[in-house]
Amino acid sequence: REDAPTDKAHLVTASFCEVYSADGVREEIVDLLSDARAVASGDDSQKIRIRENVKEGGFYLEGIACREIASPVDLLSVLREGQRKQTTLETTANECSSRSHSIFQITVECKRASE
């Protein structure tokens, strides 16, 4: 029931990145929510790093920007912000063709309010 009292607190965040290959050989992960063009590549000096979560399984991007989401309007705003920064290039078939693969991740954390 939506009107039932709850003792849970929720935190919703979003991140947005693209996997892009400028030279057709080496791929980079680009943070679309960062002010700087932070990338993950073979260069150890880069800000973003691909890490394995050994404890819970899976992988995550260390150093990627996450935005707190308070409403559906916030979510759409973050999505549009990242879309404006995506790599595009005109092709004969599409005036604004995406030149990358994008990942828009929404994370919902839920815990008891007393924790």
N, C-alpha and C positions, 0 to 999 in steps of 0.2 A: 504494500500500500504506500502510495506517495505521501499521504498525510500522517503516517505513523512516525512517532518520535524516534530519533536515532541518536546513538552515542558515537557515531563515526564521523571522522573528518576526512575530507577529500582534497587532494592536490592534483590538478591537471596541468601538464606541461606539454609543449610541442617543440619539435626540432625539425629542420628541413635541410636536406643536403642533396647534392647531385653527384653522380659519378660521370666524369667527363674525360675525354681523351682529346687533347688539343692536337697532338701529332699523329693520332691513329694507332699509337703503339703503347705509350705509357698512360695509365688511367690515374686520375686524381679524384679525391673526394673533396668537394667544395662545400663549405658551410654557407648556406644561402641566407642565414639570419645574422651573420657576423658583419660588422662594419668593414672589417678588413677582409681581404679575399684569402681567408685561412684555408689551407688545403692539407690533405694527407697524401703523402707520396713516399717514395723510397728514401727521401732526404730526411735524416734523423732530426734536423733542426726545425722541421715543420711543427705547427701547433697541434693539429689533429692527429690522433693515433688510433689505429684499430686494435682493440684489446679483446681478449677472451675472458668471459666471466666463468671462471672455473667452478665457483661455488654453486651458481644457479644454472649454469649452462648458457650457451649462446655467445654472441659478440656484441660489443658496443663501441661507440666512437668517443674516445676521451678528448675533451677540449672543445666539443661542439656546443654552440649556443643553444640554450633551452629557454623558452619563454613561458611564464606562468599564464594560464588561461583562466579567466574568471567568467566568461560568457561565450555564447556562440558567436557574437560579434567580434570578440577578441580572437577567436579561432580563425575566422575568415580573414581578419586583418593580418594575422601572421602568415597565413597561406598566401595572400596576395603580395605581401612584402617579399616573400621568397620567390614567388613566380616572376616578379619584376627583375630579379637578379639572375634568373636562369639563363644559361647560354643558349642563344638561338641564332639561326642563320637562315636567310631566305633560300628556298629551293624552287625549282620550276613547279613543283606540285603544291608548295605551301609557303606562304609569305613569311611566316613566323615559326619555322620548324625547330623543335627542340633538338639540341645536339647532345643530349645527355639522358641518363636515367635518373629519375628523382625519387627520393624517399622522404615522405612527410610522416613523421612519427608522433603519435599522440600517446602520452603516458598518463595513466590514472593510478594514483597511489591512494589507498584507503587504509585507515587505521582507526582504532578506537580513540575518541577525543581525550580520554584519560591518559593515553601513552605519551 
